[in-house]
Amino acid sequence: MNIKKLYHFLNFVCVGVFMYSCQLANRDRIEAKPSRYQVNFNQDWLFTYNPSEIIDTDLLSNEIKDSTWLNVGLPHTWSTYETTGEIHPFIASASERDDSYWFNGWGYYKKSFQIDADLEKKQLSLEFDGVQKYCRIYLNGNFIGDHKGGYTSFYVPISKHVKFNKENILTVAVSNKMSDPYRIPPMTAGNWNIYGGIYRDVRLSVKNTINIPYQGSYKHEGGTFITTPEVSKNSATVAIKTFVQNNTESSADIELQTEVFDPNGEKIKQITSDVTISKDTIIGIQETIDKIENPMLWSVDYPHLYKAVSRVLSNGKQVDSLVTTFGIRHFHWDYDTNDFYLNGEKINIRGTNRHQEYPYVGDAMPKEWTKQDILDIKVNLGHNFMRYAHYPNDPYVYELSDSLGIITVEEVPNIKNLNFSEEVQQQNVIEMIRRDRNHPSIMFWSMGNETNNAADSKWAVAEDTTRIIHLRKGENAGDFIDHDSDNLDLEQLLRVTVRGWEIDKDVPEGINPNPKDGQWAGTEKWQHDLAIVRDGSVRGILGDNCMTWLYNDHGADREYKQAPLLHTNPKGWVDYFRYPKYVYHLTQALYTNIPTIFIQPDTWRSQFLGEAKTITVNSNCDSLALYSGREKIGFKYPDSTSFYVNRFEKVKVKNEDLLAIGWKNGKKYEHKLPMTSEIKSLRLIPEKTMVDNSLSQVTLVEVKGYDAHGNEVLHASPDLKWSISGEGSLVTPETYISDINLIETKNGLGYTVLPIKAMVRSSGKSGKITLKVESPGLESGTCSIETQARENERSLGVIQNKIEGNYISKIKKQSNWFVKSDRLEEIEKVRENVQFPKGLEKKTYQQSLKKLILERNPNLSPATSESKGMQVFVDLNAENIYRLKGVLIADDFNFLLESFYDYRSVERFLENQNLHPKYVQTMKEYLVNKIMKEGMVMSPKDLQFLNNLDENKIDYLDMRFTSDPNKIGNYYRRTIDKSLRVWSNDLKKGLVTAFPELKKYKAEQWNDYLITVKTYNPFVKEAVFPDAQMLLVPIPNLEN
């Protein structure tokens, strides 16, 4: 994009935002109570956490105990340091295996509000943009709905449960269990962090009973669906389907008025449709606008946006209206050349991926920071293509993609070979597509990534036939996959890189700074240099038709070799706090026309004074000169064939400033790199000095270090001590100690060198926040931030009750709930991909892999090497190797290895119990499938009920399940030691056959008895039984 185009689209965005703001302002002035409106419900919430896996009914009641609850604002998560106290920028215990405390319990949110009686005939609902990952919603103690999945939006009707003119208590119970009973993707995959909580916006929606229903529900249609079936430069046809529902007690005659406005705000078309809607019905009204002359097409350089305004009238009065933004464009993939065409023009794909995560707030990051990310990606890095990996993002993200011109892939969170629920997968696909189908930037729906259990593409096609259906790598996605990694690999140039490790001398002693494999941590220069060597990094080379992995470092249940901090994925172009790495400047110079000059600072340091060094400058200027003080070092003409990488050889390092001057289009640009001395002082720079006082407000404060001459020192890593006073609290830890010399630790800050940032949360009150940072021997830094009250929103009949009372300031972990995983990790992880010969049979890959494991782990015990778990572990990996034509992916091997360790721990536990061999074998068969094939996280603590069995009160029932009526009821008593064998087609009937005395049990006795049986035998909960099951059952005791 050239500067002129950049100006045009940024100007377009600003004008569009201004016009929309004015429309909202005018609407608020004109309408006392509009036909539909929404009330922001992000403030005045209480939160608490209970580690029990069973919902605490006391916490669902309307009674609120001050000593239990914490006052919070949304978005909110309980998974970060602010709640857990674990020192880590993301999640220190990133899986249930490390510590299940913050995963297996429930988070409880409460809010109090009142609604005027004059809204009693309105249709009221609560809209949630994202709750991670399963929630149950209660109003005034009554259950009113639930939702499965943490990334799609949903709503819950509340009209029938509201007490008008009285206090209403809303409670949302949230579970973030990874191995959850509903098998909600991504389950235990661990490729990215799962942050429990209500981490996106919540609204109260008020509508009339005849309305345009919620758009994005899997239960019913809603909103609009706008397509452009015929598009050319000269004309376009727009098809608009608007859904209208009638929730009255009789049929209704309605009029639908649809107006279309062009990107300049001019009304260009209007259509009116008259229809009759039966009661309790939703209908779709199809309208077509033919021949929009000379349409302003949506493109990556000129993202023109149209608006459709849908108005519903009943008896001549407007009862609802909806504004839908859309774009006119056409696109296709050329499968012969593997090129993408937009509006007939070939697009040089310059793409990346991004995770919705920020240090210390996780996925509950403010929208303002999200906007900064997307602007950085588009404007400063020149990307025109994006996968928001690996899940539906906040709706706001796709609005930004629309307005900025970013071609987008939206993906459901199916990843790794796990037994995801088919029901939940289908729900995720439907909710994703229905919610986001009108975004012109979205041109690909993705059914998952690196999984043999992808979402079925038929669900996507049933909803939308206008997009390309993608699956990067995977299986079982049905018959409608159009596109995969052979067409465009969405993950290229993977390198684990630590900001602050700029060159070899920055890494700890004994560490290889330039490892061969991209899954080992290395330096910024290593990442930079290999990005411009074909397949120097994992897959590809920086250039056209390239999708880099990824924009930002993020948290994950991954442990990369040599990395200072585990449970992170530091492969980003920017680090956790969005500080650029060297490769960022390389990409900017190559992909944008922004005049770029960046002197890589790694060699211009006092430690190298007098030495001859190579100075590297990333610059896309027409010409470039480098100066050391007043001495001219050299002159270059940067060009794209060298990726605008300019190297000045054998430059003597002097105690002078280094200055690069470039000229582009006749204008002069420069970058100065001072020769700094020791750090002497710290300075704080807040991103804002006047902020909202709400508990949702989180403000970034940057700390920089300076020498005695006022020059910023880039390589310092002093210990930092933070203190705060006034109307705010620290979101980040009070003490920062650099991770730069740490190796593979599970606790750290993600802080290597200055500059770095802290975060401050407003208290909910107006006033001043004062923040101070200190370090031994350095001049401290201070700053002040003023907090002001939020602008009062008009209540429009809805009053949100303020939080008053002495609530707690911190959720404290209950030490008696702490359970640390105790696993024997007997097999070394694979740190690099392994290439076996191509084209072999699966059996041969099994044998080769088993041999490799034994060679690399010579001390592996026979009990482990010959276990059932090892057999399944080898089989699953061999299937992946076979599918990938001989390649063993290190990440896949290590992911399965975690499940293998889980299984071996419970397998050993079972073998050490005094249990019947057939029962042990049955449990092993069940658990090896649940843990290793379906991804359930389990440990011996989950089998503690077997520890203290009374042998005199249990029996073993060898139950043969059959549909043969001639076999039902036959049984053989004591055919094997301490065992009963019975044929049955029903568990209860089989038990009665074995123990006739059970016929005397009453219903409540039966219920208790079956609960005990199912506790001892978790496999009996399955719908389909194997041919035979060895059950452990309690002998009936009618006396008790």
N, C-alpha and C positions, 0 to 999 in steps of 0.2 A: 504494500500500500504506500503510495507516495504522500508527501505532506499535504498536497491539495485535497486528496481523497480523505486523509485523516481529519483534516479540518471539517470537511463536509459531513462526515458521519458523526463526529463528536458534536458539531453544531446541530445536526439532526436530532441526536439523542437529547440534547439540552432543550431544544424547542419542544420536542414531544413531551418531555417531563413537565415543562412549564404549562403547555396547553392542557395536559391532563390534570395538573394541580389546580389550574384556574377553573376547569369544569367542576372539580370536586368542591372548590370553594363556593362557586356560584350555586351549585346544587344545595349546599348546606344553608346558604342565605335564603334561598327561595322556598325550600320545603321544610316545614316544621317537622313532619314525620314522613319521609319518603316511602315509596311503595315497598322497598326493601332496604335494609341497612344492616350493618355489622358493627358489633361492639368489641373492641379489643379486650381480651380477657387475660392478658399476660401478667397483670400485677395482682398483689394481695393474695398470694398463695401461702399455705403452710405445707411443710414437707417433713416426713420422718421415714426411717428405714428400719425394717425388721428382717433379720437374716433367715427367719423361718421360711421354708418352702411352702408352708400352708398359710393361706390368707388369714390375717388376724382380724376376726370379726369385730373386736372392740375398736379397732382403728377405722372401721367403716361406719361406726355410729356417728351421730351428730355431736356427741360430746367431744370437746377438744381440751386435752390436758396441756397446760402451758409447758410443763417440764419435758414433754415428749417431742414438741414440734419446733421446726426452724422456719423463720420467715424468709421466703424466696420470691424471686421474680422469674418469669420465663423469658427466653429459653433456659432450661436447667438440666443438668445431669448430676448424678451422685457418684460417677465413676472416676472423677479426677481428684487431684491432691486437695482441693478446697474442701472436699468431704472426707476422703479416705485418709489423708495425711501421709500417703506414700510418696516419697520423693522421686518424682518422675514427671517429665513434661506431658506424658500421656497416661498410660495405665501400667504401673510397675508389674502387677500380677495380671497379665494380659489374658489369662484363661482360667477356667475353673480348676485346671490341674495345678496351677501355682497356688491359688487361694480362692476358694469358692464363695467366700463371705459376701462380696459385693455383687456376685452374679446370681446366686441361688435364692436369695430372699426377694422381698417385695418392697418397692418404694411407694409411699402413700402421699398423695397430694390432696389438699382440701382448699376450698374457696367458698366464701359466703356472699350471697347476692340477693337482691329483691327485684321483683318485676311488678309493674303497675297492673291493676286489674283491667285497664282499658286495652291491654295486649292479650287478653284471654282468648280472643278469637283469632289471634295470629298463629302462624306456624313457626315455632321456635326450635332451634337446634344448636348444638355445639359442633364447631368445625375444628378439627385438629390437623395441622400440617405434618406432624410426625411425632410418634411416641414409640420409644424403643423398649422392648420389641413386641410384647403382648400386654394389653391393658384391659381392665374391667372397670366400667364406669357406673357410679352409683349417685343417685340424686335423692336426698332426704332418706338415705338408708336403703333405697330400693335399687336393685340392679336394673340398668336400662340399656346396656349394650357392651360389646367388647370388640376388640380389633386385633388381628394377627398380622404382624409385619411392621418393621420399624421405619420404613422409607416411603411408604405411600400415605396419602392423605385420606381422611374419612370424616364422617359426621355421625351424630347421634341425635335423633329427635327427642325433645324433652317436654313438649307441650302438655302431654297427659300426666306428667309427674310434677309440674311446677305448682307451688303454693303461691298464689297471687296476693300481693300486698303483705306478704310475710317473708321471713328469712328462709332461704333455701341453702342447703349445704351440699355442695358438689364434692364428691370424692373420686379420685382416679387412682386405682391400684395398678402398679406397673411392675412387670416381671422382665428381667433381662437375662434369664437363664439361657446359656448357650445350647446345652443339650436339652432343649425344652420338650415337653410331651407333644406339642403340636408340630414339631419338626419344621420350624420356621427358618427359611434361608436367611443368613449363611450358616446357621448352626455353629459348629465348632471349627470352621475353616481357618479362622485366624489371620487371613490375608490383610485384614484391617481391623481396627478396634470397634467394639460394639459398646456404645455409651448409653447406659440405662437412664431413662427419664423422659419428661415432656420437653424435648429439646428443640422444638419448633413452635411457631405461633399457635395460639388458640383464640377463637372468636365465638361470640354469640351471634347467631344469624336470626333476623326477624323478617318474616315474609307474610304475605297474604295466603289464604288457603288455595287460591288459584295462582300458580307461580311457575317459574322456570326452575326445575329441581336442581339439587346439588350435582355438580359435574365431577365425577371421579369415583362414584360408588360402583362396586362390583354387583350390588344387588339390583340396581335399576339404572336406566339411562338418565341423562340430565344435561343441562347447559346447551351448548351448540356443538355442531360438527361441521367445520367449514373446509371444503376442498376446492381445488382449482383444476377441474378435469381437462380443460383446454387452455393452453397458454402459449402465446407467441409474443414477439416484440410489438406486434400491431394490435392484438386484442386478447382478451381473456374471458373465460366463463367461470363464474364463481357459484358453487352450490352450497347453500346454507341450510342445514337441518337444525331446527330449534325444537327442543323438547319442552312440553308444557304439561303440568299436572293439575288435576282437579280434585282437591281434597274436601269438597263440599258434599252435602248429602243428596245432591241431585245433579243431573247433567247440566252443562253450562255452554252457552254460546259465547265464543271469544273471538276477538280480532287480534291478529298478530301483525304488527307493523315493523318492518325491517328496513333500516337505513344504512347505507354504506358510505363511509367517508374516506377520501383518499389521504395519502400521507401529508398533504398540506392542510388538512382539516376541511376541505370542500366536500359537501354532500354531492355524490355523483349518481346514486340510485336509491329508489324507494319501492318497496313491494308491500302489498297488504293481502293477508289471507284470512278468510272467515271459516271457522271450523266449530263443530260441536264436540265437546269432550264429555264422555260418560263419567259418572261419579267414581272416585277412587281409581282414577286411570291416568297413566302417562302416555302421551302420544308424541310422535315425531312429525313435525310439519316441514316438508321439503320445499324449498324455494330455490329458484335458479335465476341468476342475473347474467344475461347474455351480453356479450360484446362490450366489455369495458375497453374503450378505445385507448390505444397507446399506454398500456398499464405500466406503472412504475414498479419494475421487478425487484424482488428481494434478492440481494447478492451480498457477498462478503465485504465488498467495498462500499456498497450503497444499500444498507439494510432497510429498505422502504417498508413501512407498516401501514396497513389499512385498518379501519375499525368498522365493525358491524354493530349497530345498536338495535337490540330486539326489545320491542315494547309489547306487553300483553294488556289488552283492554277488555273489560267486562262491563256490559251495560254502559258503554261509552266512557268509562273511567279507567285510567291506568292502574293496574293492580300489580304489575311487576315490570322490571326492565333489566337488561344485562348488556354490558359492553364487552365485545370480544375483539381482541387484536389478532390480525392474521397477515400473511404475506402472500404475494402472488409470485410463484416461481415454478420451474419444472426442472427435473434432474434425472439422471440415470447413470448406471455404472456400465462402462464398456468392458465386457468380460474378455474380449480378445486382447486388449492392451492393458487391462487392469488400471483404467483411468476413470476418474469421476468427472462428470459434466454437469454444470449448473447453468441453466438458461442457454444451453447450447455451447457454452465455453468450457474448455478443459480447466480444471482447478488443480494447481500444484498444491497438494495437501501438505500443510505445515502444521502438524498437530501435536497435541500432548494430552495427558490425563491429569486429573486433579482429585484429591480426596477432600471432603468437607470437614476439615479438622484443623484445630489450632491448639497450641500448647496450653495446658491448664484449664481450658474450657471445653476441650474435645469437640464433639459435633455441635455443641450448644454455642457456636460462635456467632457473634453479632452479624447482622446482614451487611453492615457497613464494611466489615472486614472481607466478607464474601465479595462485595462489589469491588473492593480494592484488588483482590485476587484476579477477578475476571478481567478488569481493565488492564492489569499488568500483563496478563497472558495475551490479550488481544493487541494492545497498543505498544507495550514495551518489548514484547517478544515476537510479535508479528504472527501469532498463530491464528489460523482460520478454521481449524477443525479441532473438535474436542470430544473425548469421552469422559463424562463425569463419573469416574470409576467408583465402585462397580454397582451402582444402585441408583434409584430415582432420588434426585436432590430436591431441595426446597423449590417450590414453584418459582420463586424469585430468580433463581439461577437461570431458568429458561427464558424468563423475561429479559435478562441481561444478554443472553445469547442472541435473542431476537433483535434487540436494539443495537448490538455491537457487530453483528454479522459473523457469527461463529457457527459453522456447520456442526451438528451435534449428534452423538450417539447416546441414546438412553438405554440403560441396561437393568435387568432384574438381578438380584443379588445371589444368584445360583453360582457357587464356585466350589471346587473340589468335589471328590466323588463321595457324596453324602446322600443319605436317603431322605431327601426333602419331601415334605408332604405335597402330593399332587394338588390337593385342594387349595393349599396356601399358595403354591406356585401359580395356579390359574388366577387366583384372586389378585396376586401381585401384578400379573400381566394386564389384567383387565383394568385395575385401578390406575396403573401407570399410563396406559394408552388413553383411557377416557379422560383423565385429568389433563394430559399434555398434548393431545392430538392436534390442537389448533396452533401450536408453535411452529412457525415456518422454519426455524433453525433446526428442528429435529427432523432428520431425514433417514435415520436408522433406528430400528428397535432391536435390541440385543437380548437374546434368550439366555445369556449367562456366559461363563468364561471358565475354561479349564475344568470341565466337569463331565462326567458320564450321566448326569441327571439334570440335563438342561430343561428349561421350560419348553413345553410343546408349542411349536410355531403355529399350530392351527388356532390356538387361542388368540394370537396376535392378528392373524389374517381374518379371523372372524370379526375383529374389531376395526381393522384398518387395512386396506389393500393399497394404500398410496405410498407406503414407505418400504425401504429395503429391510429385509429381516436378516439379522446378523447373528453369528455365533463364532467367536474368535477361535476357540479350540474346544471341542466337546463332542458329545454323542447324545443320542436319544432326544433330539429336538424336533422330531417330526419331519414332515415332507415339504416344508415351505421355507427352508433356509436358503437365502439367496447369496450369502456372502460370508466369507470366513477369513482366516489369517492368510490363506493362499492368495486372496485378493488384496488384502491390506492388513498387515500385522499391526495391531493397535498398541503393541508394547515393544519398543525398540530402544537401543542404547542404554541398557541397564547397567549401572555401576554404583556400588555402595560407596558413598563419598562423604567424608567428614569435613564440614566447613571449619576452617582453622588449621586443618592439615593441608596447608597449601603446597608444600614441597617435602622432599624426603626428610629434611632435618626437623620437621615439625612433629613427626610421629614418635611414639615412645620407642625406647630401645628394644631391639629384638623383633620389631614389626617390619614386615615387608611392605614398603609404601606403594609399590607398583605390582600388586599381585596379578597373576595371569587371569584369574577368574573374577568376573564382575560381582560375584556374591561375597567376596572378601572386601573389607573396607580398605580404601586407598585415599590418595591425595586429590585435591582439586585439580592440580595440573595433570595428573594421570587421567582423570575423567575428561578433562578438556581435550587433551591431545588424542585420546583414543576415539573420541566422538567423530573425528574427521579422518579416521582410517576405516575403510570398509571392514565390517565385522570386528573392528578393534574392540568395541563394546559388544554386548550381547545383541546381535542382529542389527544389520544395517549401517548406515552412515548418515550424518546430519545433512539434510538437503531437501529436495522436493520429494513428495509422496513418502514422508517420514512422520511417524507417530512416536514421539519420545515418551519414555517412562522415567520420570514424571515431573510435574511442576513442583510439588512441595514434598519435603520429608514428612513422614507421618508415623503414627503408632501402629504396631501390628504384633501379633503373637509369633514373632520371628526372631531368630538369634543368628546374626551374621558374624562370621569369623573376623576377628580383629577390631570390630566396632567398639568404641568406648562404652556405648550404652545399648543393652539388649532391649528387645521388645519395641524396636523402632525399625523403620524401613527408610534409611537415609539415601535414597537414590535420586532425590529431587534436584532440580535446577536452582531451587532456593532451599534454605534450611527451614527448620521448624518455624522460626520467627519471620520468615520471608526475606532473610538476608541472602543476596545473590552469591552463587558460587561462580567460579571462572567460566563455566560452560554457559551461564546465563548471558554474559557479555559476548561470547562467541555467537550465540543464537541471535541476539539482538543485531549484531553487525551483519549477519548473513540474511536474516529474514525481514528486516525493516529498513526504511529509508531514514530513520532517526539518525542524525549525525552522531556516530558512536566513537568515542575514544576512551579506552580503558587500559591503563598501564597495570599489568599484573604485578602486585607489590611484593611478591615472595622473595626477590633477591635484593631489593633496595632497602637493606636493613643495616644497622650499625655493626652487627656481628660479621658482616662481609666486607667491611671497609678495607680498601686496598686490593681486593680480589677482582678478577675479571669475570664478569657474569653475562649471560644472555638475558636481554630485556625483551619481553614479549608484550606487544600492544595489540589489542583487538580494536580495529578501526575500519569503517567502511567509507572514510573520507576519500575525496579524489586524490589527495596527496597528504603526506604525513612527515613531520620532522620531529626529531627527538633531541632534547637539550639536557645537558648536565650542567646546572648553573647557567653560565653564559656560553658554554662550549657546545657547539653543534655536534651531535654524535653521528647522525645519519639522516637519510631522506628516503622515503619509500612512496611507491604508488600502489596502494592497496587494491587487490582485485579478488573476485569471487573464486577463482581457481585455487587460491591458497586459503579460501574460507575467511578472507580478511584478517588472517593471522600474520602479523608483522614482527619478525624477530631481528633484533639488533645484537650482533655477536660481539663478544669480547669487550664489553663496556666496563671500564674500571669504576668500582663503587666508591663514591666520594661523599664527603660530608656536605652535600649540596642538594638542592631540590632537583627532582627529575621532572621535566616538562615535555609533554607531547602536544604539538600544535598541528591541527588538521584544517584543510580547506575543503569545503563542499559547496558546490554551486556558487562559488565566489564569496562564501561567508567563512569566517574564521571560528574555529572551536578549539578548546584546549582542555587538558587534564593535567593537574599538577600533583606530584607525589613527593611530599617533603621527606627529607632524611630526619627521622625523629630520634629524640633521645629518650631517656627513661620516663615512664609515666609519672606525673606529679599530682594530677587532680582529676576529679570526676565531675561530670555535668549531667543534669537530668533534663530531658526534653519531652514533655507530655505531648501526645498527639492533639489534644485540645486542652484549653485552659478554662473553658466553660462547658459543663456537661449536665445532662439530665440527672436528677437526684434519685431516680428509681433503682430498685435492686437489680433490674435487668441491665443497667449501664455498667459496662466494663471498659476501662480506659487504659490504653497502652502508654507506658512511660519508658523512654529509651535512655540508657546510660552510655556515655562515651568517655573515653580517657584521653587526656591531653598532657603533653610535655610542658616544660618550663617556658617554651616559646609560643605556646598556644596552638601547636600542631596536634591534630588527632593521631593518637597512637593506635595502630590497627592490630597489633599482634600481642597485646597485653592480656593477661588473664588473672587479674587480682581477685582474691576472695572479696565478696561483697556482703555487707550487712545492711538490710533494709529496715526502716522503722516508719510508722505511719501514725498520724493523729488526725482528729477531726471526723468529718462525716464520710468515712470510707474505711475499707479493709483490704488487706492484701489477698489477691487471688493466688499469687505465686509464693513460694517459700520465702522466709525471712533471711535465709543465708544462701548465697550462691558460691559454690566451690567448683572450679572448672573441671570438666570431664576430659580435658585435652590429653591427660596422661593415663586415663583409665582404659582398661581392656576388658571387654565382655562382662561388664557389671550390670546387675539388674536394678540398681538404684543410682540415679544421677539426674542431672538437670538439663542435659542437652545444651549446656553452656560450655563453649570452648574458649573463644576469645571475644573481646569487646569489638564492636558494640553489642549490647544485649538488651532485652526488654523485661520489665516487670509489668504487672497488671493490678489495677485498683478497681474495686467494686464500690459504687455509691451505696450509702447507707439507707436511702429512702427519705432522708431529711435534707433540707437545704442548708448550705453553709460552705465551709472550706475544708479541703483535704490538703494536708501537708505531708509530703513524702521526702524521706532523706535516705541517702545511700552513703555508706562509709566503708573504708578499707584501711588497714594499718599502714601508716606512713604517707597516706594520700589526703589531699584536700577533699573534703566531702562535698557532695552535691545535694541540692534541695530544689524542690519546686512546689508550687501550689496550684490547686485545681478548684475552681468554684463550682458548686452544685446548685442547680436551681430546680424549682418545682416543675413538674410536667404540665404542659398546657392542658387545661381542663377540657375533657371531651364532653360533648353534650350527652346527657344520660338517655334521652329519648325513651323514657319509661324503664330504664334498667339502672339500678343502683348497685355498685360493687362496694361491699362493706370493707372498710379499712381494717387492717390488722392492728389490734390493740392488745396489750398484755405483755407479760414478761416471758418471752419465748427464749429458747436456748440459742446460743450463738454457734454451736458446733455439734454435729452428729458424732457421737463417740462409738467406737467399735467395741462390741461386747467380746471380751477376751475369751469367754468360755465357749464361743462359737467358732473360734479359730481352728481350722483343720488344715494342716500342711500336708501336701502330697508326699508319700514315702514310696518312691519307685526306684527300682534298680535300673539304671540306664547302662545297659551292657554293650550296646552297639554304638559305634562312632557315627555321628552324622556325616552325610556326604556333602562336601563343600563345593563341589563343582559337578557339572553335568558329565555323565559317562556315556560314551558312544560304544555300543556293542555292534557287531556285524549286522548289516541290514538283511531283511528278508528271511530270517530264521523263524522256526515254529515257536509257539508259546512255551512248549515243554523245554526247548533248548534254552530259551531265555530264563526260564525258571532255574535250570541247572547252572547256567552261567552266573546268575545273580547270587544264588546260594553259595557258589564257590567264592565269588568276590567278597561276600559278607564274612565268610569263614577266614579268608586270607587276611582281611583287614582287621579282624577281631579274633586273634589266635587264642585268647583266653576265654572265649565264649563257652559257657557250660553246656554239656550235652543236654541237660534238662531244658535249656532254652533253645538250643539249636534244633532239637527234635520235637519241640512243643507244637500243639495245634495252632497257637498264635503265629509261630514262625512260618508254618506252612501257608497260612492265609496271607501273612505279610509278603512272602515271596510271590505268591500267586497274584495278588493285587498289583504289585510292582511290575511283574512280568506282563500283565495285561496292558499296563501303561506303556512299557517298552515296546511291545508288539504294535500297539496303536500308533506310536510315534516313530515307527520305522527304525528301531534299534537305539533310541535315545532314552537314557534314564535322567529325568529331570530331578535335580537335587532337591528342589522345594517339595516336589511330590513325594519323594522318598522320605524326607524328614517329617512331612506331615503325617504319613502313615506310620512312621516310627513312634510318634507320640501316642497314637492309638494302640500300637503294639505294646508299649510300656504299660499303658492302662490295663490292657487285657492280661498281660503277664502278672501284674500285681494281684488281680482278683483270681487268676488261675492258681497262683501259688497259695493264696488264702484258702481256696476251696480244697486243694490237695492236702492241706494241713489240718483240715477238720475231720472229725470222726463221723463221716457220712458214707452212705452206701455208694459204692463205685458207680452204679448206674445213674444215681441221682447227680453225682459229680459230673459224669459225662454229659448228662442232659443239660445241666447248667452251663457247661463249657460250650456246648454246641449253640446254645441260645446266646450266651454273652459274646462269643467270638463274632457273631453276626451283628449284634447290636452295637458293639464297641468298634470293631474294625471295619465293618462294611457300612454301618449306618451312622457312625460318628458320635455315638453316645459317650459322654465323659463319665467314667465310673472309677471308683477306688474301693479298697476293702471296707472302708467305713460304711459303704452302702450295703454290705452283707453282714453287718454286725449282729443282725437278728439270729444268725446261725451259731453265734459263739456259745450260748448257754442253753442249748437244747437239752431237754430232759428225755433221755432215750426211752424211758418208760411211758412217755406220753405222746410219742410220735410213731408213725408207721410209714412205710414206703408203698405207694400204690403204683404199680406198673399198668397205667391206663392205656388201653388201645382204643383210639378213636376210630369209629367206623360208621358207615351209613347202611351197613347190612343189618336189616331187622332180625335176621336169624341169629346174629352174634350178640345183639344187645342183651345185657343181663347175665350172660355167662361169665363166670369168674372162677379162678383157681386159687384157693387160699394156700399161702405158704409154699408156693412152688419153688421159690428161692428164699434164702434166709431172710427173715424179717421183711417180707414183701407180700403185697397182694397184687393180683393181676385181674383186671376187669375190662370188658369191652363195653363201650358206650358211645353215643353220639352227642352227649351233653355232660358237662362237668358235674352238675348237680345229680343227675341220674346215676352217673358212675359212682359217685360217693355213696349214694343210698344203696346201690347194689353191693358195694364193699362193706358198708356199715349200716345194716338194716335199722339199727337203733336210731339213726338220724331221721327216720320217718316221724318220730315224736317231736322233732324240733319245731318250735313256733317260728313265725316269720322273722322276728327280731333276732332270734337265736341263729337262724340260718344266715342272716346278714353278717353277724359277727363272725360266724364260722368261716364263711366264704372269704371275708376280708383276711382272716388269718391264713387260709390256704393260699390266697393270691400273694400274700406277703412272702411266704416261704417259696413260692413258685412264680416268679414274675412272668414267666413265659406263658402262663395260662391266660394272661390278659390279651394274648394275640387272637385274632379272629380265625386264623388257619392253623391247625395243629399238625405236627408231623405224624407219621404212622403210629408212633408210640411215644409216650411221655412217662418218665419216672417222676412221680409226684411225692413230695414230702408233705404229709398231712397229720394234723393232730388227731389222736384217737378221741372219739366223742366221749364226753363225760356228762351224762344227763343229770347227775347229782348237782353239778355246779352250773 
